[in-house]
Amino acid sequence: MSTESRVAIVTGAAQGIGAATAERLAQDGHAVAVVDLKEDNCADTVARITKAGGNALAVGADVSDSDAVEQAVARVADVLGPPTILVNNAGVTRDNLLFKMTEVDWDTVMGVHLRGSFLMSKAAQAHMTAAKWGRIVNLSSTSALGNRGQANYSAAKAGLQGFTKTLAIELGKFGITVNAIAPGFIATEMTKATAERVGVAWEDYKKGAAAQIPVARVGAPEDIANAVSFFTGDAAGFVSGQVLYVAGGPKA
Ligand SMILES: NC(=O)c1ccc[n+]([C@@H]2O[C@H](COP(=O)([O-])OP(=O)(O)OC[C@H]3O[C@@H](n4cnc5c(N)ncnc54)[C@H](O)[C@@H]3O)[C@@H](O)[C@H]2O)c1
């Protein structure tokens, strides 16, 4: 079963997992909307896709802002065609122990992960239901199982798992599958920032993480992009409402 060419949206695709995912979906033959907070920040990802012979569009939008989301999805539909693949990848951390966590830390993380995935999915599903085909992939995390200093982030990432399962039930009859990927430690700016925050040199931080991972290495953004490629392909049409831990070992 080969995969047809579609229009995909990847949020938070200026760097890290989102950038690798956008590039992978372009390699799979899809036109890709590279969405991030600022359009300019998407230029590098778009340039790499275009250089490799793919088709990509840079779109600036804050996924937690409903007007920005409406405009972004409408622009993608106008320029590339109706989007039928959505990867809700945009993310932030505002780590702190509960007694030090501010309301802004809480609301910011909920806003990007949960509200952002809700708004993007709501806007994109209109095109998917019309096409009677769609794929939504939400980025959860092993932190959904609990992680010290991440009450906000782990609640949001666990919330995304419930969101995923409910959308899978509601949208299945329209040919739309909805799945979640829960990465473990992936080497990106996000984990680099955590290393800086806890005052451990980046190489030592990665070594320490790898020592805890059964496959004895940390993950790369491409490890997640490969899983997204599977879930968004035609061959995965009977896989829905699942959470795939991509963490170099068993989780959950
Ligand atoms: N790196 C890891 O180890 C890891 C592990 C588990 C889950 N994740 C999840 O994977 C996703 C990608 O993580 P990453 O490590 O590549 O992070 P990253 O910080 O490198 O990239 C995140 C991107 O999201 C963008 N973004 C943030 N807020 C946004 C908003 N409101 N609207 C649009 N874009 C926004 C940022 O500008 C950035 O380009 C996140 O959802 C993260 O929570 C990462």
Ligand as a Chemical Component Dictionary entry (heavy atoms), coordinates in Angstrom:
data_LIG
# 
_chem_comp.id                   LIG 
_chem_comp.type                 NON-POLYMER 
_chem_comp.pdbx_formal_charge   0 
_chem_comp.three_letter_code    LIG 
# 
loop_
_chem_comp_atom.comp_id 
_chem_comp_atom.atom_id 
_chem_comp_atom.alt_atom_id 
_chem_comp_atom.type_symbol 
_chem_comp_atom.charge 
_chem_comp_atom.model_Cartn_x 
_chem_comp_atom.model_Cartn_y 
_chem_comp_atom.model_Cartn_z 
_chem_comp_atom.pdbx_ordinal 
LIG N1  N1  N 0  12.757 16.628 23.301 1  
LIG C1  C1  C 0  12.218 15.684 24.047 2  
LIG O1  O1  O 0  12.934 14.935 24.742 3  
LIG C2  C2  C 0  10.722 15.480 24.057 4  
LIG C3  C3  C 0  10.243 14.373 24.782 5  
LIG C4  C4  C 0  8.865  14.150 24.820 6  
LIG C5  C5  C 0  8.004  14.997 24.152 7  
LIG N2  N2  N 1  8.494  16.059 23.450 8  
LIG C6  C6  C 0  7.521  16.911 22.765 9  
LIG O2  O2  O 0  7.826  16.964 21.386 10 
LIG C7  C7  C 0  7.449  18.239 20.852 11 
LIG C8  C8  C 0  8.643  18.890 20.182 12 
LIG O3  O3  O 0  9.682  19.043 21.131 13 
LIG P1  P1  P 0  11.171 19.516 20.768 14 
LIG O4  O4  O 0  12.064 18.826 21.712 15 
LIG O5  O5  O -1 11.409 19.433 19.309 16 
LIG O6  O6  O 0  11.073 21.053 21.254 17 
LIG P2  P2  P 0  11.731 22.398 20.717 18 
LIG O7  O7  O 0  11.680 23.362 21.848 19 
LIG O8  O8  O 0  13.051 22.130 20.063 20 
LIG O9  O9  O 0  10.706 22.858 19.578 21 
LIG C9  C9  C 0  9.399  23.236 19.872 22 
LIG C10 C10 C 0  8.913  24.196 18.805 23 
LIG O10 O10 O 0  7.563  24.580 19.134 24 
LIG C11 C11 C 0  7.434  25.950 18.879 25 
LIG N3  N3  N 0  6.325  26.522 19.643 26 
LIG C12 C12 C 0  6.279  26.738 20.992 27 
LIG N4  N4  N 0  5.127  27.332 21.324 28 
LIG C13 C13 C 0  4.425  27.501 20.171 29 
LIG C14 C14 C 0  3.157  28.064 19.885 30 
LIG N5  N5  N 0  2.379  28.576 20.848 31 
LIG N6  N6  N 0  2.740  28.070 18.591 32 
LIG C15 C15 C 0  3.513  27.568 17.616 33 
LIG N7  N7  N 0  4.733  27.013 17.832 34 
LIG C16 C16 C 0  5.182  26.987 19.096 35 
LIG C17 C17 C 0  8.777  26.550 19.281 36 
LIG O11 O11 O 0  8.952  27.850 18.724 37 
LIG C18 C18 C 0  9.741  25.509 18.752 38 
LIG O12 O12 O 0  10.128 25.769 17.418 39 
LIG C19 C19 C 0  6.889  19.035 22.036 40 
LIG O13 O13 O 0  5.481  18.908 22.072 41 
LIG C20 C20 C 0  7.517  18.355 23.229 42 
LIG O14 O14 O 0  6.765  18.564 24.391 43 
LIG C21 C21 C 0  9.839  16.317 23.390 44 
# 
loop_
_chem_comp_bond.comp_id 
_chem_comp_bond.atom_id_1 
_chem_comp_bond.atom_id_2 
_chem_comp_bond.value_order 
_chem_comp_bond.pdbx_ordinal 
LIG N1  C1  SING 1  
LIG C1  O1  DOUB 2  
LIG C1  C2  SING 3  
LIG C2  C3  SING 4  
LIG C2  C21 DOUB 5  
LIG C3  C4  DOUB 6  
LIG C4  C5  SING 7  
LIG C5  N2  DOUB 8  
LIG N2  C6  SING 9  
LIG N2  C21 SING 10 
LIG C6  O2  SING 11 
LIG C6  C20 SING 12 
LIG O2  C7  SING 13 
LIG C7  C8  SING 14 
LIG C7  C19 SING 15 
LIG C8  O3  SING 16 
LIG O3  P1  SING 17 
LIG P1  O4  DOUB 18 
LIG P1  O5  SING 19 
LIG P1  O6  SING 20 
LIG O6  P2  SING 21 
LIG P2  O7  DOUB 22 
LIG P2  O8  SING 23 
LIG P2  O9  SING 24 
LIG O9  C9  SING 25 
LIG C9  C10 SING 26 
LIG C10 O10 SING 27 
LIG C10 C18 SING 28 
LIG O10 C11 SING 29 
LIG C11 N3  SING 30 
LIG C11 C17 SING 31 
LIG N3  C12 SING 32 
LIG N3  C16 SING 33 
LIG C12 N4  DOUB 34 
LIG N4  C13 SING 35 
LIG C13 C14 SING 36 
LIG C13 C16 DOUB 37 
LIG C14 N5  SING 38 
LIG C14 N6  DOUB 39 
LIG N6  C15 SING 40 
LIG C15 N7  DOUB 41 
LIG N7  C16 SING 42 
LIG C17 O11 SING 43 
LIG C17 C18 SING 44 
LIG C18 O12 SING 45 
LIG C19 O13 SING 46 
LIG C19 C20 SING 47 
LIG C20 O14 SING 48 
# 
